[in-house]
Amino acid sequence: MNDDLFGNIEYDLFWIGKYSWPIFGKRIVTPLYIICDEDDEIEPAQRAAFTAFDLQKDVFCARAEGAIYAHYVEILPEYRERFGAEFADRWAPEVDTLSDVGRLVTPEAVLIQQSFAEPRERVVGLLFKCTWESSLGLAVKFVNEQLIEVGPQDIVL
């Protein structure tokens, strides 16, 4: 389907398109997931969330980078202890800069979540693979254009 806002999207459990966004000094293209049942309309709040994010994606992505860095620095001691001397430097190395953390994460997708709150929240999630949490991944959650949380991907799924 060709959507006026999202472009060419296909349905496979939810709507999927492509999206270009900047993160850690690169402009990448990842899947864009719009969570919605096939027979339902994409919510106006989802369209508003995407529009607001897209208009200022450079600003939002820069905020996400800083939040990922702060999150990583906070959880680093726990993960290094958990991994032990043999694996800590590979999966949870010490970092000094944003670009150091950028080498530990791989952007996976941008997710436009349905709103389950009233009034309708605008929810955007940035999804990443990361070296320190291979099974749960990493997400940055924006609600109503505010960065709310950094954590495992289930915070936005």
Contacts in CASP RR format, 6 or more apart in sequence:
PFRMAT RR
TARGET T0000
AUTHOR 0000-0000-0000
METHOD contacts of the structure
MODEL  1
MNDDLFGNIEYDLFWIGKYSWPIFGKRIVTPLYIICDEDDEIEPAQRAAF
TAFDLQKDVFCARAEGAIYAHYVEILPEYRERFGAEFADRWAPEVDTLSD
VGRLVTPEAVLIQQSFAEPRERVVGLLFKCTWESSLGLAVKFVNEQLIEV
GPQDIVL
1 8 0 8 1.000
1 9 0 8 1.000
1 10 0 8 1.000
1 11 0 8 1.000
1 15 0 8 1.000
2 8 0 8 1.000
2 9 0 8 1.000
3 9 0 8 1.000
3 15 0 8 1.000
3 42 0 8 1.000
5 47 0 8 1.000
5 50 0 8 1.000
5 51 0 8 1.000
6 15 0 8 1.000
6 17 0 8 1.000
6 32 0 8 1.000
6 34 0 8 1.000
6 42 0 8 1.000
6 50 0 8 1.000
7 17 0 8 1.000
8 17 0 8 1.000
8 18 0 8 1.000
9 15 0 8 1.000
9 16 0 8 1.000
9 17 0 8 1.000
9 32 0 8 1.000
9 34 0 8 1.000
10 16 0 8 1.000
10 17 0 8 1.000
11 38 0 8 1.000
14 33 0 8 1.000
14 34 0 8 1.000
14 35 0 8 1.000
14 36 0 8 1.000
15 33 0 8 1.000
15 34 0 8 1.000
15 36 0 8 1.000
15 42 0 8 1.000
16 31 0 8 1.000
16 32 0 8 1.000
16 33 0 8 1.000
16 34 0 8 1.000
17 31 0 8 1.000
17 32 0 8 1.000
17 33 0 8 1.000
17 34 0 8 1.000
18 29 0 8 1.000
18 30 0 8 1.000
18 31 0 8 1.000
18 32 0 8 1.000
19 29 0 8 1.000
19 30 0 8 1.000
19 31 0 8 1.000
19 32 0 8 1.000
19 110 0 8 1.000
20 27 0 8 1.000
20 28 0 8 1.000
20 29 0 8 1.000
21 27 0 8 1.000
21 28 0 8 1.000
21 30 0 8 1.000
21 57 0 8 1.000
21 61 0 8 1.000
21 107 0 8 1.000
21 110 0 8 1.000
21 126 0 8 1.000
22 28 0 8 1.000
22 57 0 8 1.000
22 58 0 8 1.000
22 61 0 8 1.000
23 61 0 8 1.000
23 64 0 8 1.000
23 65 0 8 1.000
23 102 0 8 1.000
23 107 0 8 1.000
23 126 0 8 1.000
24 65 0 8 1.000
24 98 0 8 1.000
24 99 0 8 1.000
24 101 0 8 1.000
24 102 0 8 1.000
24 105 0 8 1.000
25 99 0 8 1.000
28 107 0 8 1.000
30 107 0 8 1.000
30 108 0 8 1.000
30 109 0 8 1.000
30 110 0 8 1.000
31 108 0 8 1.000
31 109 0 8 1.000
31 110 0 8 1.000
32 109 0 8 1.000
32 110 0 8 1.000
32 111 0 8 1.000
32 112 0 8 1.000
33 109 0 8 1.000
33 110 0 8 1.000
33 111 0 8 1.000
33 112 0 8 1.000
34 42 0 8 1.000
34 46 0 8 1.000
34 50 0 8 1.000
34 112 0 8 1.000
35 46 0 8 1.000
35 111 0 8 1.000
35 112 0 8 1.000
35 113 0 8 1.000
35 114 0 8 1.000
36 42 0 8 1.000
36 43 0 8 1.000
36 46 0 8 1.000
36 114 0 8 1.000
43 114 0 8 1.000
43 115 0 8 1.000
43 120 0 8 1.000
44 120 0 8 1.000
45 114 0 8 1.000
45 115 0 8 1.000
45 120 0 8 1.000
45 121 0 8 1.000
45 122 0 8 1.000
45 123 0 8 1.000
46 112 0 8 1.000
46 113 0 8 1.000
46 114 0 8 1.000
46 115 0 8 1.000
46 122 0 8 1.000
48 122 0 8 1.000
49 112 0 8 1.000
49 113 0 8 1.000
49 122 0 8 1.000
49 123 0 8 1.000
49 124 0 8 1.000
49 142 0 8 1.000
50 112 0 8 1.000
50 124 0 8 1.000
52 122 0 8 1.000
52 145 0 8 1.000
53 60 0 8 1.000
53 110 0 8 1.000
53 124 0 8 1.000
53 142 0 8 1.000
53 145 0 8 1.000
56 145 0 8 1.000
60 124 0 8 1.000
60 142 0 8 1.000
60 145 0 8 1.000
60 147 0 8 1.000
61 126 0 8 1.000
63 147 0 8 1.000
64 126 0 8 1.000
64 140 0 8 1.000
64 147 0 8 1.000
64 150 0 8 1.000
65 98 0 8 1.000
65 101 0 8 1.000
65 102 0 8 1.000
66 98 0 8 1.000
67 140 0 8 1.000
67 147 0 8 1.000
67 150 0 8 1.000
68 101 0 8 1.000
68 102 0 8 1.000
68 105 0 8 1.000
68 128 0 8 1.000
68 138 0 8 1.000
68 140 0 8 1.000
68 150 0 8 1.000
69 95 0 8 1.000
69 98 0 8 1.000
69 101 0 8 1.000
70 150 0 8 1.000
71 150 0 8 1.000
71 151 0 8 1.000
72 95 0 8 1.000
72 101 0 8 1.000
72 104 0 8 1.000
72 132 0 8 1.000
73 95 0 8 1.000
75 132 0 8 1.000
76 92 0 8 1.000
76 94 0 8 1.000
76 95 0 8 1.000
79 88 0 8 1.000
79 91 0 8 1.000
79 92 0 8 1.000
79 132 0 8 1.000
79 133 0 8 1.000
80 88 0 8 1.000
80 92 0 8 1.000
81 88 0 8 1.000
83 90 0 8 1.000
83 91 0 8 1.000
83 92 0 8 1.000
83 132 0 8 1.000
90 131 0 8 1.000
91 131 0 8 1.000
91 132 0 8 1.000
92 131 0 8 1.000
92 132 0 8 1.000
93 100 0 8 1.000
93 104 0 8 1.000
95 101 0 8 1.000
95 104 0 8 1.000
104 130 0 8 1.000
104 131 0 8 1.000
104 132 0 8 1.000
105 128 0 8 1.000
105 129 0 8 1.000
105 130 0 8 1.000
105 131 0 8 1.000
105 138 0 8 1.000
106 128 0 8 1.000
106 129 0 8 1.000
106 130 0 8 1.000
107 126 0 8 1.000
107 127 0 8 1.000
107 128 0 8 1.000
108 127 0 8 1.000
108 128 0 8 1.000
108 129 0 8 1.000
109 126 0 8 1.000
109 127 0 8 1.000
110 124 0 8 1.000
110 125 0 8 1.000
110 126 0 8 1.000
110 127 0 8 1.000
111 124 0 8 1.000
111 125 0 8 1.000
111 126 0 8 1.000
111 127 0 8 1.000
111 156 0 8 1.000
111 157 0 8 1.000
112 123 0 8 1.000
112 124 0 8 1.000
112 125 0 8 1.000
113 123 0 8 1.000
113 124 0 8 1.000
113 125 0 8 1.000
113 156 0 8 1.000
114 123 0 8 1.000
115 121 0 8 1.000
115 122 0 8 1.000
115 123 0 8 1.000
121 143 0 8 1.000
121 144 0 8 1.000
122 142 0 8 1.000
122 143 0 8 1.000
122 144 0 8 1.000
122 145 0 8 1.000
123 141 0 8 1.000
123 142 0 8 1.000
123 143 0 8 1.000
123 156 0 8 1.000
124 141 0 8 1.000
124 142 0 8 1.000
125 139 0 8 1.000
125 140 0 8 1.000
125 141 0 8 1.000
125 142 0 8 1.000
125 156 0 8 1.000
126 139 0 8 1.000
126 140 0 8 1.000
126 142 0 8 1.000
127 137 0 8 1.000
127 138 0 8 1.000
127 139 0 8 1.000
127 153 0 8 1.000
127 156 0 8 1.000
128 137 0 8 1.000
128 138 0 8 1.000
128 139 0 8 1.000
128 140 0 8 1.000
129 137 0 8 1.000
129 138 0 8 1.000
130 137 0 8 1.000
130 138 0 8 1.000
133 152 0 8 1.000
136 152 0 8 1.000
136 153 0 8 1.000
136 154 0 8 1.000
137 152 0 8 1.000
137 153 0 8 1.000
138 150 0 8 1.000
138 151 0 8 1.000
138 152 0 8 1.000
138 153 0 8 1.000
139 149 0 8 1.000
139 150 0 8 1.000
139 151 0 8 1.000
139 152 0 8 1.000
139 153 0 8 1.000
139 154 0 8 1.000
139 155 0 8 1.000
139 156 0 8 1.000
139 157 0 8 1.000
140 147 0 8 1.000
140 149 0 8 1.000
140 150 0 8 1.000
140 151 0 8 1.000
141 147 0 8 1.000
141 148 0 8 1.000
141 149 0 8 1.000
141 150 0 8 1.000
141 151 0 8 1.000
141 155 0 8 1.000
141 156 0 8 1.000
142 148 0 8 1.000
149 155 0 8 1.000
END
